Amino acid sequence: MYTYKDFATGKIKRTRGEFYGWTRGGLLNARHAIFKNPKGAVLVPIYLLTPETEAAIADIETRRVTINTS
């Protein structure tokens, strides 16, 4: 489960989706994490991710690179 800050309230929210990848866009052209779930996808700007989620995503990306280069 990944967490992020709600833009309007500043409260921590959760998504049960799995990390899928990155995309860029929006008004600030910022990177957005894509979390896919059975009903659709949630895009969260990088500046709203919690430190725990950023660390978890970095770990996933490191494992993907390690697996692909082995």
N, C-alpha and C positions, 0 to 999 in steps of 0.2 A: 504494500500500500504506500502510495506516494502522497506527500503533503505540499501545499502551496498556500500563499497568503491571498485572501480575497481582495481584489483591487478596491472595492467600495468600502468594505468594513474593516479591513486589516486583520480579520480573524483567519485562523488556520483552517483550511479545508482539506479533504482527502479525496483521492480518486483511486478506485480499485482497478483501473486500467493498467495494462502492461506498457512499459516504455517501448515505443516503436522507432523513434528517431527524432530528427530535428528538421525544422523548416524555418524560413526567414520571412518576415512580413510585418504588417501592421503599420501604424503611424510612425513609429520610431525605427522601423525596419530591423527590429530586434529578433534574436533567435527565439524560437518557441519549441518547447518539448512537446512531442506528440504522445499521448497516452491512449491506446486503443482499448476499448471494452466491447462486450457483445452488442451494445446498443448504438455505438458510434465511436467518436473520438473526442478527446479534450485537448485543446492546445493551450499551454501555459507559458507565458513569456518568461525568459530566464531570470529576469529581475524579481519575479514573484515566487520562485522556487525556494523552499526552505533549505538550509545548509545540509540537512540530513538527506534530502532528496537529491541535491546536487552530488553529494558523495556517492549515493547509491547508483546514480546514472553513470558517474565516472567509472565506478567499479564494473558496471555492465559493459561499457565501451571498452575498457581494458581487457576484459575477458573475450570480447568479440575479436579484437585485434590479435590476441594471443592464439585463439583457436584458428583464425584464418591464416596465420603465418606458420603454424605448425605443420 
